[in-house]
Each structure stands twice: as structure tokens, then as C-alpha cells.
Amino acid sequence: MKILATAYSAKSKRHEPMMMTIQYGKGVVFHTPMGHENGKSLQCVGFIATINRAAEWLATGKVSQALPTKFPTTNHVSLAD
């Protein structure tokens, strides 16, 4: 497993993997536990951009998609229209 991003958990008191890749046969799997909390999390501009960019990277080996201008920040959640 190659960990790409972590998030600090107040519950476990450590950084937990949030984005990772896993080799599977001749392929690569991208996994994220993000988006499972409720229906609104799937509407997050950051979540949508992450999934879209991961899919492009898995298919082509590169990412050409720029981050959306409405990408969320530490203090601001941004939901898709």
C-alpha cells in the first residue's frame, strides 16, 4: 500500500490513511474511505475533484484536471451546485 494522504483522528490520536493506492495483479487500485459519512459528503467539491483526478491518473498515469476554484479550505466546505 502506498499512502497518498492522511488525516488526523481525534479518536485514535494519530494520522489515519485517507487516500492510498494498492497494487493488484498488473493493476493499481485507488482507495479512499472519504465520502461514507453521509450523502452530503459525496457532494463536496473536494471529494468530487479527488475521485475525478484519481480516475484520470489511474487511466493515463497523469493528471491534467486543475483543482476547482471552489476547492474547500480548512475553514470552508464547498458543495457542488
Secondary structure as the mmCIF struct_conf table of DSSP 4:
data_model
#
loop_
_struct_conf.conf_type_id
_struct_conf.id
_struct_conf.beg_label_comp_id
_struct_conf.beg_label_asym_id
_struct_conf.beg_label_seq_id
_struct_conf.end_label_comp_id
_struct_conf.end_label_asym_id
_struct_conf.end_label_seq_id
STRN STRN1 LYS A 2 SER A 9
TURN_TY1_P TURN_TY1_P1 ALA A 10 LYS A 13
STRN STRN2 ARG A 14 TYR A 24
TURN_TY1_P TURN_TY1_P2 GLY A 25 LYS A 26
STRN STRN3 GLY A 27 HIS A 31
TURN_TY1_P TURN_TY1_P3 MET A 34 GLY A 35
BEND BEND1 GLU A 37 GLU A 37
HELX_RH_3T_P HELX_RH_3T_P1 GLY A 39 GLN A 43
STRN STRN4 CYS A 44 CYS A 44
HELX_RH_AL_P HELX_RH_AL_P1 VAL A 45 THR A 60
BEND BEND2 GLY A 61 LYS A 62
HELX_LH_PP_P HELX_LH_PP_P1 GLN A 65 PRO A 68
TURN_TY1_P TURN_TY1_P4 THR A 69 LYS A 70
STRN STRN5 THR A 73 THR A 73
TURN_TY1_P TURN_TY1_P5 THR A 74 ASN A 75
STRN STRN6 HIS A 76 HIS A 76
STRN STRN7 LEU A 79 LEU A 79
#
